[in-house]
Amino acid sequence: MNTGCNISLWMDLLDDSLQARPSLQADIQADVAIIGAGYTGLWTAYYLKRHAPQLRIVILEGETAGFGASGRNGGWLMGNLLGEDRLLTGLSPAQRKASFELLHGIPDEVAEVIAREGIDCDLRKGGVLYCAARYPEQEVRLREYLAHLRALGLGDEDYRWLMPNELAEQLHVANANGALYSPHCATIQPAKLVRGLARCVAGMGVELYERSPVIDWQPGLVRTEKAHVTADWVVPAIEGYATTLPPFGNHQLPVQSLIVASEPLSADTWAGIGLARGQAFSEFSRQVTYGQRSLDDRLIFGARGGYRFGGGLRSDFNLTDGELALRRYLIGEIFPQLRNVRFTHSWGGNLGMARRFKPHMLRDRGNRIALSGGYGGEGVGASNLGGRTLADLILGRDSELLRQPWVLSDSPVARLSRWEPEPCRWLGYNAIIRSFVHEDAVLANPRSAVWRRRLAQALAARLERLMC
Ligand SMILES: Cc1cc2nc3c(=O)[nH]c(=O)nc-3n(C[C@H](O)[C@H](O)[C@H](O)COP(=O)(O)OP(=O)(O)OC[C@H]3O[C@@H](n4cnc5c(N)ncnc54)[C@H](O)[C@@H]3O)c2cc1C
């Protein structure tokens, strides 16, 4: 059965023709030229217009707004950043507290904007459940992670351990040994957010040109096939597509993540699962699983995909039998009653991974660019923070947003960590993923000997640390 779809289930569900806006036909001059109409580009345009309505802002989108990861993701709107524990480690407790408050406030900031602007994106702030399931080692790792969060100063109000009976009040997962619950997460219908944001900024006077891929840039200038834009600032907001526009691909590689969606499930089925408040959920393996119950009662479930040699983009997201089978297997392990559930949709997308596995928000005065990215699969909330931060960097506004360890206020792009040349990237990435897959297979097999379990874990953990 081919469960593929054009872009994503989310786009299919829209009451929106996805008719492309006009493309750029003539040379123009602007204050800010943004490349890419995903969340990062659109949030940047939104906050720039809020603070400085007089600015002429142009967005050039290669396809249509939301074509990238923003129209395809799993809909976790998280109040944190990838690698935040490493980013915040060196700060004083007071600074760290302020940074965590900023991060934890992201879902509420998005909720406030969408309420103000009339964007309905099914936002429900039900928090997130990281479940210790499938095998006992998940509990050990999850409790270690909680201890680490505690050492960073986070308390029960931010992350709380749930015993299996407490977890069962929210979610029924097979073989659960407990879960970590955080309230700082909401779920959304991603395409509704990105398409709503595009309409919103267009209504504010931002000029959005679609089917206008940028083929080249230099300080103060971006070029499409037909015309160019001169601008004081350029914002390359192309996250998973950075390899298409040098030199950004040296710092940010495309990685794919893949999702399936079930048919809408009955009220009885959901009564046996839970997730009644729009909670996001995951099990704590290194397969990077993520799920939610959509507002129309589907199970949405994703897991890590792959990396292509040379940073090649993936455009065909008809999942292979093997890719579908892995997701079905994981769903069946977590929810045995859904082992044979019907998938109606499957899709995926390219996301951007920075070399040190932590995001950056940067202003490069020499090249007149402002850049936010490297979200590494956790960009739904991070891109809102990125948009706010880039607006302040461009406008020279002094704000708390700029006093954060992920912000490089005046730094050449070249100072971002570079990925190693091929074939090192491909070999390294695949060695790591193979170690994760091997670890998962060993740990999921109750007959695996203790020494094999320990060895598989040690190898995966070692390689994971090497990556960062
Ligand atoms: C399958 C999947 C699941 C995910 N799940 C989650 C999740 O649940 N929670 C979470 O926080 N994050 C998730 N992410 C990551 C998140 O979706 C992204 O980090 C976020 O959407 C990035 O937004 P962006 O605007 O920076 O990039 P994108 O949304 O990718 O936008 C970039 C845009 O630039 C355009 N473009 C590219 N090159 C050019 C060019 N040369 N000229 C003009 N336009 C160009 C593209 O067409 C695209 O529209 C997921 C990602 C994927 C792929």
The ligand as an SDF file (V2000), in Angstrom:
LIG
                    3D

 53 58  0  0  0  0  0  0  0  0999 V2000
    9.6280   14.9450    9.6110 C   0  0  0  0  0  0  0  0  0  0  0  0
   10.0220   16.0420   10.5560 C   0  0  0  0  0  0  0  0  0  0  0  0
    9.4910   16.0610   11.8340 C   0  0  0  0  0  0  0  0  0  0  0  0
    9.8370   17.0880   12.7110 C   0  0  0  0  0  0  0  0  0  0  0  0
    9.2170   17.1670   13.9250 N   0  0  0  0  0  0  0  0  0  0  0  0
    9.4750   18.2120   14.7470 C   0  0  0  0  0  0  0  0  0  0  0  0
    8.7460   18.3810   15.9430 C   0  0  0  0  0  0  0  0  0  0  0  0
    7.8100   17.6420   16.2470 O   0  0  0  0  0  0  0  0  0  0  0  0
    9.0870   19.4180   16.7650 N   0  0  0  0  0  0  0  0  0  0  0  0
   10.1060   20.2840   16.4440 C   0  0  0  0  0  0  0  0  0  0  0  0
   10.3990   21.1880   17.2360 O   0  0  0  0  0  0  0  0  0  0  0  0
   10.7570   20.1910   15.2620 N   0  0  0  0  0  0  0  0  0  0  0  0
   10.4530   19.2020   14.4010 C   0  0  0  0  0  0  0  0  0  0  0  0
   11.0690   19.1190   13.1970 N   0  0  0  0  0  0  0  0  0  0  0  0
   12.0000   20.1980   12.8100 C   0  0  0  0  0  0  0  0  0  0  0  0
   11.2430   21.4680   12.4070 C   0  0  0  0  0  0  0  0  0  0  0  0
   10.1800   21.1540   11.5610 O   0  0  0  0  0  0  0  0  0  0  0  0
   12.2030   22.4280   11.7220 C   0  0  0  0  0  0  0  0  0  0  0  0
   13.3100   22.6520   12.5620 O   0  0  0  0  0  0  0  0  0  0  0  0
   11.5740   23.7640   11.3920 C   0  0  0  0  0  0  0  0  0  0  0  0
   10.3780   23.6030   10.6880 O   0  0  0  0  0  0  0  0  0  0  0  0
   12.5720   24.5860   10.5900 C   0  0  0  0  0  0  0  0  0  0  0  0
   11.9130   25.7150   10.0630 O   0  0  0  0  0  0  0  0  0  0  0  0
   12.6980   26.6050    9.0270 P   0  0  0  0  0  0  0  0  0  0  0  0
   11.8180   27.7040    8.6320 O   0  0  0  0  0  0  0  0  0  0  0  0
   14.0140   26.9800    9.6070 O   0  0  0  0  0  0  0  0  0  0  0  0
   13.0230   25.6330    7.8090 O   0  0  0  0  0  0  0  0  0  0  0  0
   12.0080   25.0470    6.7180 P   0  0  0  0  0  0  0  0  0  0  0  0
   10.6470   24.8960    7.2320 O   0  0  0  0  0  0  0  0  0  0  0  0
   12.6560   23.8440    6.1360 O   0  0  0  0  0  0  0  0  0  0  0  0
   11.9320   26.1990    5.6450 O   0  0  0  0  0  0  0  0  0  0  0  0
   12.9650   26.4630    4.7270 C   0  0  0  0  0  0  0  0  0  0  0  0
   12.3130   26.9860    3.4650 C   0  0  0  0  0  0  0  0  0  0  0  0
   13.3270   27.4630    2.6030 O   0  0  0  0  0  0  0  0  0  0  0  0
   12.9680   27.1480    1.2740 C   0  0  0  0  0  0  0  0  0  0  0  0
   14.1900   27.1840    0.4890 N   0  0  0  0  0  0  0  0  0  0  0  0
   15.2220   26.3060    0.5470 C   0  0  0  0  0  0  0  0  0  0  0  0
   16.1980   26.6890   -0.2870 N   0  0  0  0  0  0  0  0  0  0  0  0
   15.7780   27.8460   -0.8660 C   0  0  0  0  0  0  0  0  0  0  0  0
   16.3430   28.7290   -1.8150 C   0  0  0  0  0  0  0  0  0  0  0  0
   17.5640   28.5150   -2.3400 N   0  0  0  0  0  0  0  0  0  0  0  0
   15.6370   29.8280   -2.1940 N   0  0  0  0  0  0  0  0  0  0  0  0
   14.4210   30.0710   -1.6650 C   0  0  0  0  0  0  0  0  0  0  0  0
   13.8270   29.2480   -0.7650 N   0  0  0  0  0  0  0  0  0  0  0  0
   14.5060   28.1600   -0.3740 C   0  0  0  0  0  0  0  0  0  0  0  0
   12.3180   25.7920    1.3850 C   0  0  0  0  0  0  0  0  0  0  0  0
   11.4760   25.5240    0.2790 O   0  0  0  0  0  0  0  0  0  0  0  0
   11.5530   25.9130    2.6940 C   0  0  0  0  0  0  0  0  0  0  0  0
   10.2280   26.3370    2.5090 O   0  0  0  0  0  0  0  0  0  0  0  0
   10.7640   18.0990   12.3000 C   0  0  0  0  0  0  0  0  0  0  0  0
   11.3030   18.0670   11.0140 C   0  0  0  0  0  0  0  0  0  0  0  0
   10.9430   17.0540   10.1520 C   0  0  0  0  0  0  0  0  0  0  0  0
   11.5060   17.0570    8.7630 C   0  0  0  0  0  0  0  0  0  0  0  0
  1  2  1  0
  2  3  1  0
  2 52  2  0
  3  4  2  0
  4  5  1  0
  4 50  1  0
  5  6  2  0
  6  7  1  0
  6 13  1  0
  7  8  2  0
  7  9  1  0
  9 10  1  0
 10 11  2  0
 10 12  1  0
 12 13  2  0
 13 14  1  0
 14 15  1  0
 14 50  1  0
 15 16  1  0
 16 17  1  0
 16 18  1  0
 18 19  1  0
 18 20  1  0
 20 21  1  0
 20 22  1  0
 22 23  1  0
 23 24  1  0
 24 25  2  0
 24 26  1  0
 24 27  1  0
 27 28  1  0
 28 29  2  0
 28 30  1  0
 28 31  1  0
 31 32  1  0
 32 33  1  0
 33 34  1  0
 33 48  1  0
 34 35  1  0
 35 36  1  0
 35 46  1  0
 36 37  1  0
 36 45  1  0
 37 38  2  0
 38 39  1  0
 39 40  1  0
 39 45  2  0
 40 41  1  0
 40 42  2  0
 42 43  1  0
 43 44  2  0
 44 45  1  0
 46 47  1  0
 46 48  1  0
 48 49  1  0
 50 51  2  0
 51 52  1  0
 52 53  1  0
M  END
$$$$
